[in-house]
Amino acid sequence: MKESKVTIRPEEKGFLSILFDLFRSLKLTISLFILLAILSIIGTLITQNATRTEYIQRYGIRLYEVLNFFNLFDMYHSWWFSAILLLLVINLIACSVHRFPGVWSQISRGIGSTGLEDSMLKTLPYVEKVQMMSKAANKAEEEVQSLLKKWFGNPMRIETESAITLFSEKGKFSRLGVYITHLSLLIILIGGLMGSLYGFKGHVEILEGEAVNQIFLKARDEEVSKPIDFSVRCDDFNITYYDFPGRKEKHVKEYTSALTILENGKEVLKKTVQVNHPLHYKGLAFYQSSYGTLHDVTLGIQWENKKEKQLLKTLEGETVSIPNSDSRIQLLKYVPQVHNFGEGVQLVLFKPNQEPRAFWVLKDFPKFDPQNNNDFILTFEGVTSKEYTGLQVTKDPGVWIVWIGSGLMIFGLIVSFFFSHQRVWIRIPKSSDKEIILAGSTNKNRVGFEKTFNHMVDGVRTKSSEFGVKS
C-alpha cells in the first residue's frame, strides 16, 4: 500500500506562516536592496535640507509641493526610509532563522557508530579505493592515521566487526560565515537607524575669545537653537597661507581653532581643531568647517529736539531694539567701500504695522538717507572686526555600532570565502583481500579540496610497500 502525500495549499496555511514565508523570501531581499539603491541615487540628485526658497527656484512651486509631500528633501530621516531599513532587518532575521537549523545540524552531526557505510559512498563526491593484499590492518591504520593527521587534523576512530573507520574534519564552523555576515548587516542597519532617529547635524560660529553653550540645527527654513550641557570657547583662530613668491593673491593652506571645553566654569579639555581632525566630547564631534570675519558696528541715534546722541552696538545679522522706541533695527552687512562713497552699512528698519525698509547709512555722508517719517536719525560711528570660527557639530550614537558591524562583516566575509568545511573518511578492513576506501566532501573550494585529497591518496599509495597494499 502506497503512502499518500498530503499537499498543503496556500489558502490552508495560517496567517503567520504566510507572513513568515513573505519575510524570508530572497525576492524581498533583492527588491529591498534595489529600492535602497534607487533611493540613494535620488537622495544624491536632490539636495537635502536646503531652504524652501532654493527648492522653489530649482523645481517650481508645484513640483516642490509634491516632493515635499513625500519628504524627499530630508529622506534619510523620513519615517518611510526608516521603515524600509526595519523591513530589511526583519527580512535578514527571517532568512537566517529559516536556514540556520539545517546548517547547525550539519555542523553538529557526528560520524555515527557504524563509521563509513556503503550507502554513504553513493552521496560523497570524492571516493578512492585501494586493494589490500595482506593482513596488515594494524600497520595500515598507523600509517593512514599519520597521513590523515597531516592533511586534515586529528582523526576520530570508529571500530566495527569488519572495519576501522578514521574520520577527520576541519573548518566546520566556516558554514557560519554567511550568518556572521547577516549579523553584521543587522548591526550596521541598527546603528544606522539609531543615528537617523537620535543623531543630528548642526553648526555654531564662535567669535575668537568668546564661548557658547548652544548650537544651531537647520529645520526647514529656519535655524533652531539647541542647548548643550557644557560651553565651548575659541581661544585662538589661525589661518596659514601658501607662500608663492611674486604672487599677490593669497591661497589658504590651513585654518585651525584652539578650543576649550568648560564645565561649571572649569576647563576640562583643550584641543586644536583642524579640517578632518575634530574634537570629541560627550558624544558630540566638533569639525572645523568654515571661518570668517564678523563686524561689530557702532550706530548713533540722534533724536529730534535732543542734542545728545545715543550709541548702539550691533553685530552683522543681529536684530536689536532701538531704545525708547517700538522699532527694531537689523544690520545686514558692512561694506568698506560703497560705490566710492566710503564705508557704509546696510540696515533694515522694522516698525509696527509697516513693511520692513532697507536703506544705507554712510559714514562720510550721514544725510545720504534722511530716513523720513522717523523721529530719529541713524548714523554710522565706527566698526571693529572680529574673526570667528565655523564649526560643524554632529552627534551619531550609532557610529560605534556601525564600526563594530563593519569589523564583524570583514570577519564573516573572510570566514565565508577563505575557509571551507572539509570532511574525510578512511575505512580500513580487518580482513585481507579487502579494499581501503577513502572518501571526502567539502561545501566549497572544491578545487583546493580535491588537490589536498589527492595528495593524501598519493601518500597512502607511496606507503603501500610498507604495509602490503597494492593499488
Summary of the structure (lengths in Angstrom):
residues: 471
radius of gyration: 38.9
end to end distance: 47.0
largest distance: 132.3
contacts: 1300
relative contact order: 0.15
helix: 36%
strand: 36%
